[in-house]
Amino acid sequence: MKTFNLNETILNLPAENTLWTIGDAVEGVQIFGGIGSGKTSGSGRTLALKYLDAGFGGLVLTVKPDEKAFWEGYAAMTGRTNDLIIVEPRGENFFNFLHYISEGDGNTENIVDVLKTVIRASEEKAGKSDDAFWESALDMLMFNVIDLCKLAYGQVSIKRMFDIVQTLPKPDVADEEKTSPFYEAFLLAQETVMAKVSDWENAQSPNALMKLKSRADYDDVLCDAIADARILRFLDQFFLDSLLHLSDKTRSIIDFSFSGFLFRLLREPVYSLFCNSVSNFTPEQCSDGKIIIIHLPVKLYHKIGRDSQIMFKYIWQRAMEKRSIDENSRPVFLWADEAQNFLHEHDAEYQATARSSKIATVYISQNLPNYYANMGGAKSEFRVKSFLGTLNTKVFHANADIETNRYASELIGDAAFEETSQTATAAGHFSSSKTKSLKYDRLVRAEAFQSLKTGGKQNAHLTECYMLSQKRSGKAHIKIEFNQNFTV
C-alpha cells in the first residue's frame, strides 16, 4: 500500500518558488470568487485534478446539475473513472444510513445526533430559535421514538418512526383508536420486556423472588437488572404522561419538526437511495481511494437534496475521523462548491481535527454574505468567521462583494512603507526640507480584487487570484494565475 507523506508536493507555485503540500491540503481550503471569476474552473479545477492524480479518495457534494459531468471528466483525465461511486436517482448505488449507524454500536444517541444535525442545519438557514425548551423537547421525542422502534421491532426504520409520530397518543383517545401504529409498537415493546422479566424471575429462587417482590423498590431492582425494563419505563413516562399533557400548540410544533423531516425522507428518490435499499457501499471506501459523488443537486432537488447531502456528509465526516491513519495514510477530500448550502453545526469542531485524520476540505463560495445567510441564527458573522479560521488556505478570485474583499484585504494585512514629504518656503529667502516617515497601509487594497483576471478567451483562459496560507515562508500571500485548461 502506498504511503502518503504530508510533505509531498501538490502544487508548485512558481511565483514564489514555493511548494504547497499534502500537509497544506489537509489543513483546509476556502475559495472565494464572484460569478464568472474562474474560481471553479481555475483554482477549483486545478486542486481537484491534483487531488485525484495524487490518489486521494473523497466525497463530492453537488448544487449544480453539471457537477457530476465535471468530476467524471476529472476522473477520466487522471485514470480514476473506476474509483467513482455515483449516488443518483435510478442509479446502482445505495446507502441505508439507519442500518449503517445501527451496525456500528447501535447507540440511539448516534442516530439522534445525525437526525438532529440535519434538522438544525435547516433551522439555522431559516434563522432558528435558540429556545432550549424546543431543542430538548425535540431531542426527547426522537430518543423515545427510536427506542420504541428498537424495543418493539428490533430495528429502526424511517417508515415506522413516521407512522408512530403521526399516531402519538392524545387525551381521551377512544379504545378503537388504540390499534394505531403507536399502540401496536407500545404493546409489542411491553411483550418483549415482559418476556425478559419472566425469564429473569424464573432464574431467581422462590424465596429470593418473594423477598424481592415484597420490597418497595422492586421496580427499581427490576430496571437495574433488565435494561429494557428501564427503557420501557421511560417510554411510558414520556408518551403517556409528559407528552400527553402538553398543550396542543406545543405538541404540534414538536411533532411537525420531526414528522416533517421524516416525511421528506420517505419521498423518492431519497427513500430508495438512503432509507429502504440494502447498502452496497460505505463511507470507509474513500480510504481505499473511492470518490463518492452525491448527485442530488440542490438546484434540482432543493431542500431534500440539501438535507440528504448534509446527512451523508456528517456520517462521512464521523467515519473518516474514526479511521486509523497508521493503517491507511491515504488522504481523503471533502469537496463542496456553493459550500454555504452544506454547513452544519459540527463543521468547525470537525475541521479543527481534520488534519490529524488527513481530511482535505475544499469549500467554494461566492462571498461571505452567502455564509451568513445560510448559517443564520444569532451572531452568524462571528460563527462564520470562526469556522473560516479553521481553513488554513484562502484563495480570493475576482469579486464585486465589498465585505468579502475587505475581509481578504484585512487577512493579508498591512505593511510599513517609507513616505517622503517635501516642504518649500520663499519668505525672504528660499528654503526646502524633506522628511521621511513610516506609514502602514494594506498590502492588497480591497478594490484590487475587482480587477483580477477572470479567465475566458479574453484572458487566454487564465484566472488570477490571491492565495493566502499561514505557513508559507516569506510573504504569507502570493498573486498567482490558474489555467482553466489545466490538465495533469
Helices and strands as residue ranges (DSSP letters): E 9-13, E 18-21, H 22-25, E 29-32, I 39-44, H 45-53, E 57-61, H 67-77, G 81-83, E 84-87, H 97-103, H 108-126, H 132-153, H 158-166, G 175-179, H 181-202, H 206-214, H 218-225, H 227-237, I 238-242, H 248-265, H 270-270, I 271-276, G 283-288, E 291-294, H 298-322, E 332-337, G 339-342, H 347-352, G 355-357, E 359-365, H 368-375, H 380-388, E 393-397, H 402-412, E 414-425, E 431-442, G 446-451, G 457-459, E 462-469, E 477-483
